[in-house]
Amino acid sequence: MFNIENDLPMPEMTSKAPAVDTAFRILDYLAKAPGEAGVSEIARAVGSSKGTCFNVLATLQARDAVTKD
């Protein structure tokens, strides 16, 4: 289960870098989610595949942007 400690602002814009856009959608979702969320739940919420979501979360975790319990 992943979660984030602080709330990041999410400006409304279209990205030319889909992976970056997905990462910010994930961070925005986690910042607003009550507690923890699994990969399937996050993927559904941000409109991404589970594989893409997993890879983005792994990168965010490696950069200490999210934690996995």
C-alpha positions in Angstrom: 0.0 0.0 0.0 1.3 3.4 -0.9 0.7 6.8 0.6 2.1 10.3 0.6 2.7 12.6 3.6 2.0 16.0 2.1 -0.4 17.6 -0.3 1.1 18.7 -3.7 -0.6 21.3 -5.8 -2.0 19.9 -9.1 -2.4 22.5 -11.8 -4.8 21.7 -14.6 -2.8 21.3 -17.8 -2.1 18.8 -20.6 1.3 17.3 -20.6 3.6 16.4 -23.5 5.3 13.9 -21.2 2.7 11.3 -20.3 4.8 9.5 -17.6 5.3 12.8 -15.8 1.5 13.5 -16.1 0.8 10.0 -14.7 3.2 10.6 -11.8 1.5 13.8 -10.9 -2.0 12.3 -11.2 -0.8 9.5 -8.8 0.7 12.0 -6.4 -2.5 14.1 -6.5 -4.7 11.0 -5.9 -2.5 9.8 -2.9 -2.5 13.3 -1.4 -6.3 13.3 -1.4 -6.9 9.6 -0.5 -7.9 8.8 3.0 -5.0 6.5 4.1 -3.3 3.9 1.9 -4.2 2.7 -1.6 -3.1 -0.4 -3.6 -1.8 -0.3 -7.2 -5.1 -1.5 -8.7 -7.1 1.2 -6.9 -4.6 3.9 -7.9 -4.5 2.7 -11.5 -8.3 2.8 -11.7 -8.5 6.2 -10.1 -5.9 7.9 -12.4 -7.0 6.0 -15.6 -3.7 4.2 -16.1 -2.8 0.5 -16.6 -1.7 -1.4 -13.5 1.8 -2.0 -15.1 2.3 1.7 -15.8 1.1 2.6 -12.4 3.3 0.1 -10.7 6.4 1.4 -12.6 5.6 5.0 -11.8 5.1 4.1 -8.1 8.3 2.2 -8.0 10.2 5.2 -9.4 8.4 7.5 -6.9 9.3 5.2 -4.1 13.0 5.0 -5.2 13.0 8.8 -5.1 11.4 8.8 -1.6 8.3 10.6 -2.9 5.9 7.8 -1.7 6.2 5.1 0.9 5.1 1.5 0.6 3.9 -0.3 3.7 
